[in-house]
Each structure stands twice: as structure tokens, then as C-alpha cells.
Amino acid sequence: MELSTTKVPSGEEVLSLYNSVGWSAYTDQPEVLFEGLKNSACAIYAYDDEHQLIGLVRVVSDNATICYVQDILVRPSAHRSGVGRALFSAVQAKYEHVRQLVLITDDEPGQRAFYESMGLTEGSDFRPGVIRLFAKFS
């Protein structure tokens, strides 16, 4: 596996990856997805040994106080192979100086264990008090 911030995949490769995980909210408007990737503070791409795109993570950040992991996805054929862990670890290393690392995700089985293993805490589990998350999706 190779991680890269400079080897940018084609639009077709990106759409194929997002479609592979069923994220049609992105693929229904590819021009919006591509604009989001272009304007991200950081995008890291994962390629397999045949140079095929198998994962990506993209970040929105001010590079001082907050790092928001907007998307992290891995092609299903590469699940449980360490790709997601490598991508998330790369973000953690790049933004280790930032006070807050935030990620919002849906409630798929296994996600909680993965993100907890990466050092994140679910909002309802913060102590001494629970934190609140407010979001609006259009």
C-alpha cells in the first residue's frame, strides 16, 4: 500500500471509490465532491500494489485549533487490511499539534470500536461531562 498527498486520482477513480461504499449523496453531484476535495486542507489517498485507489481521507482544518475529518473511506475489498488505520494515523500525525480532532459518522457496526482504537471518544462518553454535537445536513 502507498499513501500519497500528491498522487491525485482521476475523477472516475474517486467516484468509483465513493460508489463502492454506497455514498451516493456525494456521487449524485460529482462536481460538488470534486470541489470539496480540491478545497480540503488535506487529502491523503491510499493505493494498492497495482496503483488502484483503495481509500482516502480528507480534512477540513484551520491547522491551529481544529481538524475535522470530513471523509474517510476504504474500498470494501480492502476492509480490515490496515488501510483505514494508516489513513487515520497519517491525519493524526499531520495534525498532532491541533487541539481538537473531530469526526462525525453514521452508526454502522464496528465504527465505534475502530475510532476508539484510534484514540477518539464518542461524545456521549466524555467525562466529566457529555459534549453536545449540533449538525445540519442538507
Steps between C-alpha positions, in 0.01 A plus 500: 500500500610855422368818662532824305394862521643581157387207284147628439257244355278565202139599545395156380716333766354720773142434390569128484633504856205699639255278309668189640395603851157623394555870564259616232442835671846584365487320167161647407678835470855420389590862433426582866710204617793605281477860622496376860809288443679788327422741784583262785788592728643155438412191301696178532448222248573129548603282206546126483800325347338526155470880546120484534327746735380306804439775754514864588467739788430869469529770763356845561722692742631838611830320584503655846196415711290248308536215256175360368520163326234549235532170311687181563411207279653175389392283210315196647747257341773665712311508831686359801834527321634800692416763237257695719740486794788625282291786361373606843848471653638723225243767589578469871871543433451799269266676744645389835552866597130584457280516812187329364469209260133450408318242294127447444389165366193288462422208728635203306611197703869495576561872456496580870765237574717621212489868598552420868804292404629812323473703822164673445219515757132502412332824615262327739798342680700817577570559867459691721209609281345396174567724200232598256517482125275713285483444126279581204504286189345625178 
